[in-house]
């Protein structure tokens, strides 16, 4: 499959996909994790994907004991980033990328995730979720990671903080260059985004036991 094909401009496919019951997909997902866990028995998985927000209800149906790390980020920054990512992905399979279509895709998928996530979160027990501000995570990722471990009662190696700090020093954010993007690149303003989107809500990760 060409890079970006599963993220390409395929509106009829995405409309079909959005109407599907994702429960079976999560059941298959769990089977795949069980195979990996059979090969490497560890205490829990840590998985990251923003798209889980739109399928959170189904995720919890398959992983009822999952711990959710719910990351809040300003939608203005989310849309700018998503528009940039979408443009790059679509350009790998097409020489003609319409920025208006990019904007509508980014807005629609974010809005859909917000609405689905908001509904599903009402069913998550308090002890299974932690809310994290994106800016706090970026400013001190090591301390935030440790606080998440402590919040959920996960055992952690005493050297975790030192090892994580060392890794961050060797893998700084702009190590491979800076990715610059702005709403204005796509003909958008902050007001455009805030008129359509509610607030800073995108799921970053979940831990499945």
Secondary structure, 3 states (H helix, E strand, C coil): CCCCHHHCCCHHHHHHHHCCCCHHHHHHHHHHHHHHHHHCCCCCEEEECHHHHCCHHHHHHHCCCCEEEEEECCHHHHHHHHHHHHHHHHHCCCCCCCHHHHHHHHHHHHHHHHHHHHHHHCCCCHHHEEEEEHHHHHHCHHHHHHHHHHHHCCCCCCCHHHHHHHHHHHCCCCCCCCCCCCHHHHCCCHHHHHHHCCCCCEEEEEEEC
